[in-house]
Amino acid sequence: MKQEFKPYYVVIFTSTHTDSTQGYSEMAAKMEQLASEQDGFLGIDTARNDVGISNSYWESLEDIKNWKQNADHLLAQEMGKKQWYSWYNLRICKVEREYEFRK
């Protein structure tokens, strides 16, 4: 039986680090935990090598807006700009359809 698909949103955060990453891993873990407690949070995928990519998934644009304005998240954003990131790009996209393959 085919399941009904409900569109959702993804925040794609792509970044490069400075040489000063002290405290970054701890803050990233804290933000992931905090995000998971927010209304509308659906999940997160993260990969880091020379460039980091974090995709967080949300039920609505309003949920994303509320997360962006979270006080602890605002502090992490400020630390990122001051210390951890040499560059970042953020995209918000609506997911209309998805496919998955698994062996």
Z-matrix of the N, CA and C atoms (Angstrom, degrees):
N
C 1 1.448
C 2 1.536 1 109.13
N 3 1.302 2 116.69 1 133.59
C 4 1.458 3 122.24 2 -178.88
C 5 1.525 4 110.21 3 -79.82
N 6 1.350 5 115.60 4 130.94
C 7 1.461 6 120.30 5 178.59
C 8 1.516 7 110.03 6 -84.05
N 9 1.316 8 116.25 7 146.88
C 10 1.466 9 122.44 8 175.67
C 11 1.523 10 108.85 9 -71.46
N 12 1.326 11 117.05 10 131.66
C 13 1.461 12 121.71 11 179.12
C 14 1.521 13 109.45 12 -99.10
N 15 1.312 14 115.49 13 129.18
C 16 1.461 15 121.33 14 177.18
C 17 1.530 16 108.39 15 -107.38
N 18 1.336 17 119.27 16 119.88
C 19 1.464 18 120.50 17 178.14
C 20 1.528 19 111.56 18 -56.14
N 21 1.323 20 114.93 19 150.60
C 22 1.460 21 121.58 20 178.67
C 23 1.526 22 107.90 21 -145.00
N 24 1.317 23 116.83 22 -177.42
C 25 1.464 24 121.53 23 -175.96
C 26 1.518 25 110.58 24 -120.04
N 27 1.323 26 114.56 25 148.83
C 28 1.467 27 120.92 26 175.55
C 29 1.526 28 108.48 27 -125.22
N 30 1.328 29 114.99 28 134.22
C 31 1.458 30 122.30 29 171.96
C 32 1.531 31 105.48 30 -100.89
N 33 1.323 32 116.29 31 115.53
C 34 1.457 33 122.03 32 -179.49
C 35 1.524 34 107.61 33 -101.14
N 36 1.322 35 116.42 34 112.27
C 37 1.460 36 122.33 35 -178.79
C 38 1.518 37 107.82 36 -111.58
N 39 1.328 38 116.19 37 112.96
C 40 1.456 39 123.19 38 -179.23
C 41 1.522 40 107.76 39 -113.04
N 42 1.354 41 117.65 40 135.69
C 43 1.465 42 118.98 41 -174.00
C 44 1.522 43 112.47 42 -153.35
N 45 1.328 44 113.61 43 161.25
C 46 1.455 45 121.73 44 167.31
C 47 1.528 46 107.06 45 -124.70
N 48 1.321 47 115.28 46 148.70
C 49 1.464 48 121.22 47 -177.09
C 50 1.524 49 112.22 48 -94.59
N 51 1.308 50 114.16 49 156.98
C 52 1.459 51 121.50 50 166.61
C 53 1.535 52 107.02 51 -80.86
N 54 1.313 53 117.15 52 -175.45
C 55 1.466 54 120.78 53 175.04
C 56 1.525 55 111.91 54 -80.90
N 57 1.331 56 117.03 55 -7.04
C 58 1.467 57 122.16 56 -176.07
C 59 1.531 58 110.25 57 -107.02
N 60 1.330 59 115.71 58 85.98
C 61 1.468 60 119.77 59 -175.95
C 62 1.527 61 113.24 60 -110.22
N 63 1.319 62 117.00 61 14.57
C 64 1.466 63 120.04 62 179.38
C 65 1.530 64 109.88 63 -58.06
N 66 1.325 65 116.57 64 126.81
C 67 1.460 66 122.31 65 178.95
C 68 1.517 67 114.48 66 88.27
N 69 1.321 68 117.07 67 -8.52
C 70 1.472 69 120.23 68 -176.60
C 71 1.532 70 112.02 69 -64.18
N 72 1.322 71 117.20 70 -49.86
C 73 1.471 72 120.63 71 -176.52
C 74 1.522 73 111.59 72 -59.27
N 75 1.326 74 116.36 73 -41.40
C 76 1.465 75 120.28 74 179.20
C 77 1.528 76 110.96 75 -64.95
N 78 1.334 77 116.34 76 -43.21
C 79 1.470 78 119.80 77 179.36
C 80 1.523 79 110.81 78 -66.55
N 81 1.326 80 117.75 79 -40.26
C 82 1.466 81 120.69 80 178.92
C 83 1.528 82 110.58 81 -60.79
N 84 1.320 83 117.11 82 -43.15
C 85 1.471 84 120.84 83 178.41
C 86 1.528 85 110.71 84 -64.24
N 87 1.328 86 116.51 85 -41.80
C 88 1.465 87 120.97 86 178.50
C 89 1.527 88 110.97 87 -62.93
N 90 1.344 89 117.20 88 -41.86
C 91 1.466 90 120.79 89 -179.41
C 92 1.525 91 110.89 90 -67.87
N 93 1.325 92 117.49 91 -38.06
C 94 1.458 93 119.77 92 177.82
C 95 1.530 94 110.38 93 -63.37
N 96 1.314 95 117.03 94 -43.26
C 97 1.468 96 121.28 95 177.72
C 98 1.529 97 110.73 96 -62.76
N 99 1.320 98 116.31 97 -46.60
C 100 1.463 99 120.96 98 -179.34
C 101 1.529 100 111.46 99 -64.09
N 102 1.316 101 116.88 100 -42.37
C 103 1.469 102 120.45 101 178.59
C 104 1.526 103 110.73 102 -60.41
N 105 1.335 104 115.99 103 -39.57
C 106 1.469 105 120.02 104 -178.28
C 107 1.525 106 112.57 105 -63.80
N 108 1.329 107 117.17 106 -17.48
C 109 1.460 108 121.94 107 179.54
C 110 1.535 109 112.44 108 -93.00
N 111 1.335 110 117.25 109 -3.54
C 112 1.467 111 121.11 110 -176.45
C 113 1.518 112 111.09 111 -84.73
N 114 1.323 113 115.64 112 148.09
C 115 1.466 114 120.83 113 174.61
C 116 1.524 115 109.44 114 -59.01
N 117 1.310 116 115.80 115 135.57
C 118 1.454 117 121.36 116 174.82
C 119 1.514 118 115.59 117 85.39
N 120 1.333 119 118.46 118 -4.03
C 121 1.469 120 121.06 119 179.49
C 122 1.521 121 109.28 120 -72.54
N 123 1.343 122 116.18 121 131.27
C 124 1.460 123 120.96 122 -178.28
C 125 1.523 124 113.35 123 -111.69
N 126 1.336 125 118.15 124 -22.73
C 127 1.460 126 120.26 125 -179.51
C 128 1.512 127 111.55 126 156.49
N 129 1.341 128 115.11 127 178.81
C 130 1.458 129 120.82 128 -179.30
C 131 1.522 130 109.64 129 -150.84
N 132 1.322 131 116.02 130 144.70
C 133 1.460 132 123.91 131 171.42
C 134 1.518 133 106.63 132 -126.86
N 135 1.337 134 116.65 133 135.73
C 136 1.460 135 120.93 134 -178.49
C 137 1.519 136 110.32 135 -138.02
N 138 1.337 137 115.56 136 139.85
C 139 1.464 138 121.97 137 173.91
C 140 1.523 139 107.67 138 -141.29
N 141 1.326 140 116.46 139 140.10
C 142 1.462 141 119.67 140 179.36
C 143 1.508 142 109.51 141 -140.40
N 144 1.318 143 114.17 142 131.39
C 145 1.447 144 123.57 143 169.00
C 146 1.515 145 104.64 144 -140.35
N 147 1.312 146 120.05 145 -120.88
C 148 1.468 147 120.81 146 173.30
C 149 1.523 148 110.45 147 -67.64
N 150 1.325 149 115.65 148 -34.90
C 151 1.463 150 122.87 149 176.87
C 152 1.516 151 107.40 150 -119.24
N 153 1.320 152 116.75 151 136.26
C 154 1.458 153 120.85 152 177.73
C 155 1.511 154 110.51 153 -100.79
N 156 1.319 155 116.14 154 143.67
C 157 1.459 156 121.83 155 176.09
C 158 1.518 157 107.97 156 -133.92
N 159 1.330 158 115.75 157 124.02
C 160 1.458 159 121.62 158 174.67
C 161 1.520 160 108.09 159 -122.95
N 162 1.312 161 116.27 160 124.33
C 163 1.458 162 122.27 161 176.04
C 164 1.521 163 107.90 162 -110.40
N 165 1.330 164 116.22 163 117.43
C 166 1.465 165 118.88 164 173.84
C 167 1.517 166 108.14 165 -110.00
N 168 1.322 167 116.14 166 143.19
C 169 1.464 168 122.88 167 -171.57
C 170 1.527 169 109.53 168 -114.58
N 171 1.337 170 114.79 169 134.81
C 172 1.467 171 121.60 170 -172.68
C 173 1.524 172 110.96 171 -137.35
N 174 1.328 173 115.16 172 151.37
C 175 1.460 174 120.66 173 178.89
C 176 1.524 175 112.66 174 -71.30
N 177 1.342 176 118.06 175 -34.55
C 178 1.472 177 119.48 176 -174.20
C 179 1.527 178 111.85 177 -148.78
N 180 1.313 179 115.70 178 163.98
C 181 1.467 180 121.55 179 174.67
C 182 1.523 181 110.51 180 -64.99
N 183 1.304 182 117.46 181 -33.59
C 184 1.469 183 121.79 182 177.67
C 185 1.530 184 110.80 183 -63.13
N 186 1.338 185 116.65 184 -40.57
C 187 1.470 186 120.64 185 177.39
C 188 1.527 187 110.52 186 -62.52
N 189 1.323 188 117.43 187 -40.43
C 190 1.470 189 121.85 188 178.10
C 191 1.520 190 109.90 189 -64.47
N 192 1.320 191 116.85 190 -44.15
C 193 1.470 192 121.38 191 179.01
C 194 1.533 193 110.67 192 -60.05
N 195 1.325 194 116.92 193 -43.97
C 196 1.466 195 120.94 194 179.33
C 197 1.527 196 111.41 195 -63.73
N 198 1.326 197 117.28 196 -39.64
C 199 1.464 198 120.70 197 178.26
C 200 1.534 199 110.33 198 -65.45
N 201 1.320 200 116.97 199 -42.98
C 202 1.461 201 120.54 200 179.63
C 203 1.524 202 111.39 201 -59.54
N 204 1.322 203 117.77 202 -31.53
C 205 1.460 204 122.45 203 -177.11
C 206 1.533 205 113.80 204 -92.48
N 207 1.336 206 117.98 205 0.31
C 208 1.459 207 121.67 206 178.32
C 209 1.528 208 108.94 207 -61.87
N 210 1.331 209 117.52 208 132.40
C 211 1.471 210 122.41 209 -174.40
C 212 1.527 211 112.94 210 -57.58
N 213 1.333 212 117.63 211 -45.07
C 214 1.465 213 120.24 212 179.40
C 215 1.528 214 111.06 213 -66.56
N 216 1.314 215 116.01 214 -36.97
C 217 1.462 216 120.56 215 178.35
C 218 1.532 217 110.43 216 -67.78
N 219 1.329 218 117.28 217 -37.78
C 220 1.471 219 121.05 218 176.74
C 221 1.533 220 110.45 219 -61.20
N 222 1.320 221 117.23 220 -40.21
C 223 1.463 222 121.23 221 177.35
C 224 1.528 223 110.52 222 -63.09
N 225 1.324 224 117.14 223 -44.62
C 226 1.465 225 121.43 224 179.06
C 227 1.530 226 110.61 225 -62.78
N 228 1.342 227 116.73 226 -39.64
C 229 1.466 228 120.26 227 177.87
C 230 1.525 229 110.59 228 -61.00
N 231 1.314 230 116.81 229 -43.59
C 232 1.464 231 121.57 230 -179.26
C 233 1.529 232 110.76 231 -64.61
N 234 1.332 233 116.94 232 -42.45
C 235 1.466 234 120.79 233 177.36
C 236 1.529 235 110.44 234 -62.54
N 237 1.319 236 116.00 235 -39.79
C 238 1.466 237 120.08 236 178.24
C 239 1.515 238 111.70 237 -59.86
N 240 1.327 239 116.89 238 -45.50
C 241 1.468 240 120.98 239 -179.73
C 242 1.521 241 111.81 240 -67.28
N 243 1.329 242 117.13 241 -39.43
C 244 1.470 243 121.19 242 -176.92
C 245 1.525 244 112.90 243 -76.78
N 246 1.345 245 117.07 244 -36.22
C 247 1.457 246 119.05 245 -167.87
C 248 1.526 247 115.16 246 -125.87
N 249 1.318 248 119.51 247 -47.58
C 250 1.461 249 121.29 248 -164.44
C 251 1.519 250 116.15 249 -91.38
N 252 1.326 251 118.59 250 -32.56
C 253 1.468 252 120.05 251 -173.45
C 254 1.520 253 112.56 252 -105.05
N 255 1.333 254 115.56 253 134.36
C 256 1.456 255 120.30 254 170.27
C 257 1.530 256 109.31 255 -92.89
N 258 1.322 257 116.75 256 -20.84
C 259 1.472 258 122.97 257 178.75
C 260 1.518 259 108.28 258 -163.20
N 261 1.327 260 115.40 259 146.26
C 262 1.465 261 119.33 260 168.01
C 263 1.516 262 110.51 261 -152.40
N 264 1.312 263 114.33 262 159.73
C 265 1.457 264 122.84 263 177.51
C 266 1.517 265 106.69 264 -138.90
N 267 1.324 266 116.68 265 137.96
C 268 1.458 267 121.44 266 -179.77
C 269 1.524 268 108.75 267 -126.53
N 270 1.312 269 115.15 268 131.10
C 271 1.467 270 121.65 269 177.79
C 272 1.527 271 107.87 270 -126.94
N 273 1.324 272 115.63 271 142.91
C 274 1.463 273 121.03 272 174.31
C 275 1.516 274 106.76 273 -120.03
N 276 1.315 275 115.94 274 123.96
C 277 1.459 276 121.46 275 -175.03
C 278 1.531 277 110.59 276 -130.49
N 279 1.309 278 115.24 277 150.15
C 280 1.459 279 120.78 278 174.35
C 281 1.523 280 108.58 279 -95.67
N 282 1.316 281 116.21 280 128.60
C 283 1.460 282 122.01 281 178.66
C 284 1.531 283 107.71 282 -94.51
N 285 1.315 284 115.39 283 114.87
C 286 1.468 285 121.87 284 -178.65
C 287 1.529 286 112.64 285 -92.61
N 288 1.334 287 114.56 286 -25.32
C 289 1.456 288 119.88 287 -176.68
C 290 1.509 289 107.96 288 -157.61
N 291 1.320 290 116.98 289 154.02
C 292 1.462 291 120.24 290 174.97
C 293 1.509 292 110.12 291 -146.69
N 294 1.331 293 115.38 292 156.86
C 295 1.456 294 123.17 293 178.01
C 296 1.520 295 107.30 294 -132.88
N 297 1.319 296 115.69 295 155.47
C 298 1.459 297 120.15 296 178.33
C 299 1.513 298 109.36 297 -144.95
N 300 1.313 299 116.03 298 142.87
C 301 1.456 300 122.95 299 173.08
C 302 1.513 301 108.10 300 -123.16
N 303 1.299 302 116.30 301 139.13
C 304 1.472 303 120.91 302 178.05
C 305 1.515 304 108.63 303 -148.95
N 306 1.337 305 116.81 304 133.77
C 307 1.484 306 121.14 305 175.20
C 308 1.491 307 109.40 306 -92.21
